[in-house]
Amino acid sequence: MNKQLFFLLAGIVLVSAGCSLAPEYTQPKAPIPEQWPQGAAYKKISDPPGVLAIPKLSRNEFFANEQLQQIIAMALKNNLDLRLAALNVERARAMYGIQRAELLPVVDAAASGSKQRIPADLSTTGKSMTSEKYGVALGISSWEIDFFGRIRSLKNRALQEYLATDQARRSVQIALVSEVAGIYLTLAADQKNLKLAKLTLETRQAAYNLIQKRYKVGLATELDMRRAQIPVDAARGDAARYMQLTAQDKNALNLLAGSPVPKEFLPQSLSSVPPLKDISPGLFSGILLSRPDIMAAEHRLKGAYAFIGAARAAFFPRISLTTALGTESAELSGLFKSGSGTWNFAPQIAVPIFDARTWAALRVSKADRKIVLTQYQKTIQTAFREVADALAMQGTINQQVSAQKSLVNAVAETYRLSNKRYTTGIDSYLGVLDAQRSFYAAQQGLVSLRLAGLANQVRLYAVLGGGSE
């Protein structure tokens, strides 16, 4: 009994003092420039007063629109993609719990009983007899003492996989929030384009009706009337197309939100959407290392290091322990009487001599580390490119919008003068049509640029890591 306890304690000491054969992890150097891109297309990177760096910016601070906040809250609660990501985290956490439990012994309680008749020719006494045996035991079966860290390395790998899955859930959440905001802004722009198309249709229809009346009294040619009909039909088609797009935008928003979005939460026009919060990417590109997808890639890299430790440990002996403590008796009533106690203690050591699979497994673990390291570096480079693209858009979009506004004003004046020249009989209706088409296209271009500017702010928020909760 005392010997058994001694060996059990010794086994526990061995587990706690066991070594790890995993290589020491050091964070690889990020394969990107330390500074953000600079040049004519980029704003000067600084931290001006009132502009928050992305890690300090909460989601509700960035999306100040209360209606949009309500839709985002619906999506975070009901979206099935996010729910699947959360379930994957729960599964990874349970898998880590299973792997961690491998370090602990499994204690089982067992009760047994048998009764057997032995014939005379097989009995040691020469007479037939009936034998009985009863037992109760509490024991440990094949507990591997993790002296060389194989199980702990596998446990650490499972832990890193769990942490990576949790970061993947954060990535899905950030992508969901930015997609909801993007669809919301697109719906607002399509609503604006729909109103513009309807207004343009009314204007063109009125012009067509006027020319049709002038044609009937001989003041306009049939060619002018047919030319006036063309933009009317085009505007009618545009109005139907933007009606379709707004309906599809609402469907997409409902899908992301996980349930129908109340009408009062929907935007009426792009001009009704409050401006988004200005954000700063910070002075250095190292901020990217806190992005969830990069953190997930780094956790997988740490897991690959741990897997090498498990593969190395396979070359060393495995020590296991089986032991039991209980009572046995030939009579059920004698199980707990004095002198019926029994115990067994069976340590085992298995020393690998030749197994080609262990060498192959070690090569696989080292190749996996290189693969995961390359994926980690590629994730960082991709993130840098995404931020650089968003910064390039941020640095030039205001100039594009300003130029487009000037173009809209110029084309509007051209349209007014062309229409005046036609009504006074100085010019043909062809000049009016050209100016009318240019004016409509310039207005649509202005809506598209405003949408692009707002969508780029959302994209910059997402690619910098989504801020705080």
KOLMAR-914085 format. One record per residue (C-alpha): residue number from 1; x, y, z. Coordinates in nm, 3 decimals, padded with zeros to 5 digits, m for minus. Example, Ala and Ser with C-alpha at 12.3 -4.5 7.8 and 13.67 -1.06 7.14 Angstrom:
BEGIN
resi, x, y, z
1, 01.230, m00.450, 00.780
2, 01.367, m00.106, 00.714
end
This chain:
BEGIN
resi, x, y, z
1, 00.000, 00.000, 00.000
2, 00.271, 00.247, 00.099
3, 00.482, 00.143, m00.199
4, 00.190, 00.208, m00.430
5, 00.139, 00.558, m00.294
6, 00.510, 00.622, m00.327
7, 00.510, 00.526, m00.695
8, 00.197, 00.730, m00.762
9, 00.359, 01.038, m00.608
10, 00.675, 00.969, m00.802
11, 00.475, 00.956, m01.124
12, 00.311, 01.289, m01.050
13, 00.652, 01.443, m00.981
14, 00.780, 01.309, m01.312
15, 00.487, 01.466, m01.494
16, 00.542, 01.806, m01.334
17, 00.917, 01.794, m01.396
18, 00.897, 01.657, m01.749
19, 01.086, 01.839, m02.021
20, 00.950, 01.980, m02.347
21, 01.117, 01.902, m02.679
22, 00.933, 02.174, m02.876
23, 01.163, 02.438, m03.030
24, 01.150, 02.778, m02.863
25, 00.912, 03.014, m03.038
26, 01.022, 03.362, m03.140
27, 00.792, 03.593, m03.332
28, 00.912, 03.620, m03.695
29, 00.995, 03.962, m03.832
30, 00.704, 04.112, m04.025
31, 00.785, 04.106, m04.401
32, 00.651, 04.459, m04.460
33, 00.791, 04.812, m04.440
34, 00.780, 04.973, m04.098
35, 00.616, 05.288, m04.237
36, 00.297, 05.321, m04.437
37, 00.331, 05.415, m04.808
38, 00.397, 05.780, m04.883
39, 00.353, 05.988, m05.194
40, 00.114, 06.210, m05.384
41, m00.174, 05.962, m05.348
42, m00.149, 05.946, m04.968
43, m00.228, 06.184, m04.690
44, 00.052, 06.265, m04.452
45, 00.027, 06.011, m04.171
46, m00.007, 06.177, m03.832
47, m00.215, 06.165, m03.518
48, m00.410, 06.493, m03.535
49, m00.617, 06.599, m03.234
50, m00.964, 06.443, m03.227
51, m00.873, 06.158, m03.462
52, m00.849, 05.823, m03.287
53, m00.615, 05.541, m03.378
54, m00.815, 05.231, m03.465
55, m00.738, 05.020, m03.152
56, m00.888, 05.293, m02.932
57, m01.201, 05.340, m03.144
58, m01.515, 05.152, m03.042
59, m01.765, 05.025, m03.296
60, m02.041, 05.259, m03.181
61, m01.805, 05.557, m03.194
62, m01.721, 05.484, m03.556
63, m02.076, 05.403, m03.666
64, m02.253, 05.699, m03.507
65, m02.576, 05.635, m03.702
66, m02.826, 05.489, m03.453
67, m03.025, 05.309, m03.724
68, m02.711, 05.140, m03.853
69, m02.613, 05.048, m03.497
70, m02.948, 04.874, m03.455
71, m02.901, 04.671, m03.773
72, m02.546, 04.575, m03.670
73, m02.678, 04.462, m03.331
74, m02.938, 04.246, m03.508
75, m02.668, 04.089, m03.725
76, m02.439, 04.016, m03.430
77, m02.728, 03.843, m03.256
78, m02.887, 03.652, m03.544
79, m02.636, 03.605, m03.826
80, m02.578, 03.234, m03.891
81, m02.222, 03.272, m04.025
82, m02.120, 03.437, m03.700
83, m02.307, 03.169, m03.505
84, m02.115, 02.898, m03.691
85, m01.788, 03.073, m03.609
86, m01.887, 03.085, m03.242
87, m01.978, 02.714, m03.249
88, m01.639, 02.636, m03.401
89, m01.478, 02.819, m03.109
90, m01.685, 02.615, m02.867
91, m01.579, 02.295, m03.041
92, m01.210, 02.395, m03.039
93, m01.235, 02.475, m02.668
94, m01.383, 02.131, m02.601
95, m01.110, 01.964, m02.809
96, m00.849, 02.149, m02.605
97, m01.019, 02.023, m02.288
98, m00.997, 01.666, m02.417
99, m00.628, 01.701, m02.501
100, m00.548, 01.865, m02.167
101, m00.726, 01.581, m01.985
102, m00.473, 01.337, m02.136
103, m00.225, 01.462, m01.875
104, m00.443, 01.332, m01.591
105, m00.498, 00.970, m01.494
106, m00.833, 00.808, m01.563
107, m00.965, 00.659, m01.240
108, m01.225, 00.383, m01.276
109, m01.430, 00.196, m01.018
110, m01.518, m00.164, m01.102
111, m01.718, m00.437, m00.935
112, m01.710, m00.800, m01.050
113, m01.856, m01.131, m00.953
114, m01.831, m01.485, m01.091
115, m01.964, m01.829, m01.001
116, m01.835, m02.145, m01.168
117, m01.896, m02.522, m01.135
118, m01.583, m02.733, m01.180
119, m01.628, m03.104, m01.270
120, m01.452, m03.374, m01.064
121, m01.193, m03.465, m01.329
122, m01.076, m03.102, m01.342
123, m01.095, m03.030, m00.973
124, m00.778, m03.037, m00.767
125, m00.967, m03.225, m00.494
126, m01.103, m03.496, m00.728
127, m01.457, m03.390, m00.650
128, m01.690, m03.158, m00.833
129, m01.715, m02.817, m00.674
130, m01.855, m02.468, m00.721
131, m01.624, m02.170, m00.692
132, m01.724, m01.811, m00.632
133, m01.527, m01.487, m00.659
134, m01.632, m01.130, m00.588
135, m01.431, m00.812, m00.608
136, m01.446, m00.433, m00.590
137, m01.156, m00.219, m00.710
138, m01.056, 00.142, m00.775
139, m00.778, 00.177, m01.027
140, m00.582, 00.364, m01.295
141, m00.550, 00.201, m01.636
142, m00.254, 00.278, m01.867
143, m00.178, 00.631, m01.752
144, 00.105, 00.767, m01.965
145, 00.349, 00.970, m01.760
146, 00.444, 01.260, m01.987
147, 00.813, 01.268, m01.902
148, 00.926, 01.392, m02.247
149, 00.639, 01.636, m02.306
150, 00.459, 01.456, m02.589
151, 00.111, 01.502, m02.441
152, 00.185, 01.856, m02.324
153, 00.301, 01.948, m02.673
154, m00.022, 01.814, m02.818
155, m00.211, 02.004, m02.547
156, m00.032, 02.327, m02.641
157, m00.109, 02.267, m03.006
158, m00.479, 02.223, m02.923
159, m00.465, 02.542, m02.715
160, m00.318, 02.740, m03.006
161, m00.581, 02.598, m03.241
162, m00.852, 02.708, m02.998
163, m00.703, 03.059, m02.977
164, m00.672, 03.074, m03.356
165, m01.037, 02.972, m03.392
166, m01.140, 03.245, m03.150
167, m00.949, 03.502, m03.357
168, m01.118, 03.364, m03.668
169, m01.451, 03.432, m03.499
170, m01.338, 03.792, m03.444
171, m01.248, 03.816, m03.812
172, m01.593, 03.693, m03.911
173, m01.748, 03.947, m03.674
174, m01.548, 04.237, m03.819
175, m01.627, 04.123, m04.173
176, m01.996, 04.098, m04.083
177, m02.006, 04.448, m03.932
178, m01.826, 04.602, m04.231
179, m02.047, 04.412, m04.477
180, m02.364, 04.530, m04.302
181, m02.235, 04.887, m04.315
182, m02.135, 04.846, m04.681
183, m02.478, 04.714, m04.783
184, m02.645, 04.989, m04.578
185, m02.446, 05.256, m04.762
186, m02.507, 05.088, m05.099
187, m02.880, 05.087, m05.027
188, m02.861, 05.457, m04.942
189, m02.678, 05.527, m05.271
190, m02.924, 05.319, m05.473
191, m03.212, 05.503, m05.305
192, m03.049, 05.829, m05.413
193, m02.999, 05.699, m05.767
194, m03.361, 05.582, m05.777
195, m03.484, 05.929, m05.682
196, m03.247, 06.081, m05.938
197, m03.372, 05.841, m06.209
198, m03.737, 05.919, m06.129
199, m03.671, 06.295, m06.131
200, m03.480, 06.264, m06.458
201, m03.765, 06.060, m06.605
202, m04.015, 06.329, m06.507
203, m03.797, 06.601, m06.662
204, m03.740, 06.408, m06.983
205, m04.105, 06.308, m07.005
206, m04.208, 06.674, m06.972
207, m03.959, 06.772, m07.243
208, m04.086, 06.493, m07.469
209, m04.449, 06.600, m07.416
210, m04.359, 06.957, m07.507
211, m04.175, 06.855, m07.823
212, m04.460, 06.623, m07.917
213, m04.704, 06.917, m07.894
214, m04.469, 07.133, m08.101
215, m04.443, 06.857, m08.359
216, m04.821, 06.839, m08.392
217, m04.839, 07.211, m08.472
218, m04.538, 07.196, m08.705
219, m04.285, 07.374, m08.480
220, m04.064, 07.066, m08.432
221, m03.949, 06.789, m08.661
222, m04.024, 06.421, m08.620
223, m03.652, 06.366, m08.572
224, m03.656, 06.595, m08.269
225, m03.955, 06.405, m08.128
226, m03.784, 06.067, m08.174
227, m03.463, 06.197, m08.025
228, m03.658, 06.318, m07.720
229, m03.818, 05.976, m07.681
230, m03.482, 05.796, m07.649
231, m03.375, 05.947, m07.311
232, m03.730, 05.896, m07.177
233, m03.709, 05.523, m07.241
234, m03.353, 05.510, m07.103
235, m03.463, 05.688, m06.784
236, m03.759, 05.453, m06.749
237, m03.518, 05.157, m06.769
238, m03.285, 05.317, m06.513
239, m03.573, 05.375, m06.271
240, m03.674, 05.008, m06.295
241, m03.311, 04.895, m06.255
242, m03.254, 05.101, m05.939
243, m03.587, 04.981, m05.801
244, m03.456, 04.627, m05.849
245, m03.121, 04.713, m05.688
246, m03.281, 04.869, m05.380
247, m03.498, 04.559, m05.335
248, m03.191, 04.335, m05.364
249, m03.000, 04.555, m05.119
250, m03.281, 04.513, m04.867
251, m03.276, 04.137, m04.921
252, m02.900, 04.128, m04.860
253, m02.940, 04.338, m04.546
254, m03.215, 04.106, m04.417
255, m02.990, 03.805, m04.474
256, m02.699, 03.961, m04.287
257, m02.924, 04.076, m04.003
258, m03.078, 03.729, m03.973
259, m03.433, 03.870, m03.977
260, m03.629, 04.140, m04.164
261, m03.492, 04.486, m04.091
262, m03.764, 04.730, m03.977
263, m03.843, 04.997, m04.235
264, m03.758, 05.278, m03.995
265, m03.397, 05.155, m03.976
266, m03.343, 05.182, m04.353
267, m03.176, 05.490, m04.508
268, m03.375, 05.714, m04.738
269, m03.080, 05.864, m04.923
270, m02.702, 05.885, m04.908
271, m02.725, 06.246, m04.790
272, m02.927, 06.131, m04.485
273, m02.642, 05.911, m04.359
274, m02.433, 06.086, m04.089
275, m02.059, 06.109, m04.163
276, m01.838, 05.835, m04.026
277, m01.571, 05.897, m03.764
278, m01.226, 05.992, m03.893
279, m00.968, 05.728, m03.802
280, m00.592, 05.712, m03.807
281, m00.385, 05.404, m03.898
282, m00.118, 05.512, m03.653
283, 00.239, 05.597, m03.743
284, 00.373, 05.244, m03.790
285, 00.255, 04.937, m03.977
286, 00.314, 04.717, m03.670
287, m00.046, 04.789, m03.574
288, m00.140, 04.517, m03.824
289, m00.007, 04.247, m03.592
290, m00.316, 04.293, m03.376
291, m00.549, 04.211, m03.666
292, m00.751, 03.897, m03.585
293, m00.652, 03.708, m03.899
294, m00.282, 03.776, m03.837
295, m00.314, 03.677, m03.471
296, m00.493, 03.357, m03.579
297, m00.209, 03.280, m03.822
298, 00.045, 03.336, m03.545
299, m00.141, 03.102, m03.309
300, m00.131, 02.834, m03.579
301, 00.242, 02.895, m03.614
302, 00.287, 02.844, m03.239
303, 00.082, 02.525, m03.272
304, 00.317, 02.404, m03.544
305, 00.611, 02.456, m03.307
306, 00.431, 02.251, m03.041
307, 00.362, 01.973, m03.291
308, 00.737, 01.943, m03.358
309, 00.783, 01.882, m02.986
310, 00.527, 01.599, m02.998
311, 00.699, 01.448, m03.303
312, 01.039, 01.462, m03.130
313, 00.901, 01.304, m02.814
314, 00.794, 01.001, m03.017
315, 01.162, 00.897, m03.036
316, 01.183, 00.860, m02.658
317, 01.044, 00.592, m02.425
318, 00.683, 00.600, m02.317
319, 00.620, 00.528, m01.952
320, 00.273, 00.416, m01.846
321, 00.123, 00.302, m01.520
322, m00.161, 00.064, m01.436
323, m00.261, 00.019, m01.076
324, m00.562, m00.085, m00.875
325, m00.667, m00.100, m00.512
326, m00.964, m00.303, m00.389
327, m01.098, m00.605, m00.210
328, m01.171, m00.965, m00.317
329, m01.342, m01.257, m00.149
330, m01.485, m01.595, m00.227
331, m01.809, m01.484, m00.063
332, m02.006, m01.170, m00.129
333, m02.046, m01.114, 00.245
334, m01.670, m01.129, 00.294
335, m01.578, m00.845, 00.057
336, m01.518, m00.589, 00.327
337, m01.388, m00.814, 00.603
338, m01.038, m00.778, 00.742
339, m00.771, m00.939, 00.527
340, m00.967, m00.919, 00.197
341, m00.774, m00.621, 00.061
342, m00.586, m00.652, m00.266
343, m00.378, m00.428, m00.489
344, m00.167, m00.440, m00.801
345, 00.096, m00.211, m00.948
346, 00.213, m00.255, m01.309
347, 00.440, 00.014, m01.455
348, 00.542, m00.027, m01.817
349, 00.807, 00.133, m02.036
350, 00.807, 00.104, m02.416
351, 01.134, 00.197, m02.588
352, 01.111, 00.262, m02.964
353, 01.373, 00.063, m03.157
354, 01.275, 00.109, m03.519
355, 00.967, 00.282, m03.657
356, 01.009, 00.468, m03.986
357, 00.683, 00.650, m03.925
358, 00.835, 00.858, m03.645
359, 01.101, 01.001, m03.877
360, 00.835, 01.075, m04.142
361, 00.615, 01.240, m03.878
362, 00.905, 01.461, m03.770
363, 00.966, 01.569, m04.130
364, 00.596, 01.641, m04.171
365, 00.593, 01.856, m03.855
366, 00.889, 02.061, m03.977
367, 00.732, 02.105, m04.321
368, 00.408, 02.212, m04.153
369, 00.597, 02.477, m03.961
370, 00.741, 02.619, m04.284
371, 00.400, 02.614, m04.450
372, 00.230, 02.790, m04.159
373, 00.516, 03.043, m04.136
374, 00.471, 03.125, m04.506
375, 00.095, 03.161, m04.457
376, 00.158, 03.391, m04.161
377, 00.392, 03.612, m04.365
378, 00.152, 03.618, m04.659
379, m00.133, 03.720, m04.430
380, 00.073, 04.016, m04.307
381, 00.166, 04.122, m04.660
382, m00.197, 04.096, m04.775
383, m00.309, 04.305, m04.478
384, m00.047, 04.571, m04.557
385, m00.164, 04.589, m04.918
386, m00.530, 04.621, m04.809
387, m00.449, 04.909, m04.576
388, m00.226, 05.076, m04.837
389, m00.507, 05.058, m05.095
390, m00.755, 05.208, m04.848
391, m00.510, 05.486, m04.760
392, m00.459, 05.563, m05.130
393, m00.834, 05.595, m05.173
394, m00.857, 05.807, m04.858
395, m00.587, 06.041, m04.987
396, m00.753, 06.104, m05.324
397, m01.130, 06.062, m05.284
398, m01.193, 06.419, m05.166
399, m01.018, 06.556, m05.474
400, m01.230, 06.329, m05.695
401, m01.551, 06.440, m05.526
402, m01.455, 06.807, m05.556
403, m01.378, 06.765, m05.926
404, m01.704, 06.578, m05.981
405, m01.906, 06.851, m05.807
406, m01.748, 07.109, m06.036
407, m01.827, 06.886, m06.334
408, m02.191, 06.853, m06.227
409, m02.225, 07.233, m06.199
410, m02.062, 07.287, m06.537
411, m02.275, 07.027, m06.713
412, m02.590, 07.161, m06.544
413, m02.517, 07.507, m06.683
414, m02.441, 07.356, m07.025
415, m02.776, 07.175, m07.017
416, m02.957, 07.498, m06.924
417, m02.794, 07.695, m07.206
418, m02.849, 07.419, m07.464
419, m03.216, 07.397, m07.374
420, m03.247, 07.776, m07.399
421, m03.080, 07.778, m07.745
422, m03.319, 07.507, m07.865
423, m03.634, 07.679, m07.738
424, m03.527, 08.001, m07.914
425, m03.464, 07.810, m08.237
426, m03.089, 07.873, m08.249
427, m02.976, 07.511, m08.215
428, m03.112, 07.159, m08.276
429, m03.239, 06.928, m08.003
430, m02.929, 06.709, m08.041
431, m02.727, 06.951, m07.829
432, m02.992, 06.935, m07.556
433, m02.979, 06.554, m07.557
434, m02.601, 06.547, m07.523
435, m02.607, 06.795, m07.235
436, m02.895, 06.608, m07.070
437, m02.711, 06.274, m07.083
438, m02.391, 06.431, m06.955
439, m02.575, 06.598, m06.667
440, m02.744, 06.274, m06.562
441, m02.418, 06.076, m06.587
442, m02.230, 06.341, m06.386
443, m02.491, 06.327, m06.109
444, m02.467, 05.947, m06.098
445, m02.088, 05.974, m06.087
446, m02.108, 06.208, m05.789
447, m02.330, 05.961, m05.601
448, m02.086, 05.678, m05.682
449, m01.787, 05.877, m05.557
450, m01.960, 05.971, m05.233
451, m02.049, 05.605, m05.180
452, m01.690, 05.504, m05.259
453, m01.559, 05.750, m04.999
454, m01.788, 05.624, m04.723
455, m01.732, 05.259, m04.817
456, m01.357, 05.316, m04.809
457, m01.381, 05.451, m04.454
458, m01.562, 05.133, m04.353
459, m01.300, 04.927, m04.534
460, m01.016, 05.111, m04.359
461, m01.188, 05.046, m04.026
462, m01.211, 04.674, m04.109
463, m00.861, 04.621, m04.253
464, m00.700, 04.792, m03.953
465, m00.858, 04.537, m03.723
466, m01.205, 04.666, m03.649
467, m01.126, 04.866, m03.336
468, m01.253, 04.769, m02.992
469, m01.591, 04.614, m02.912
end
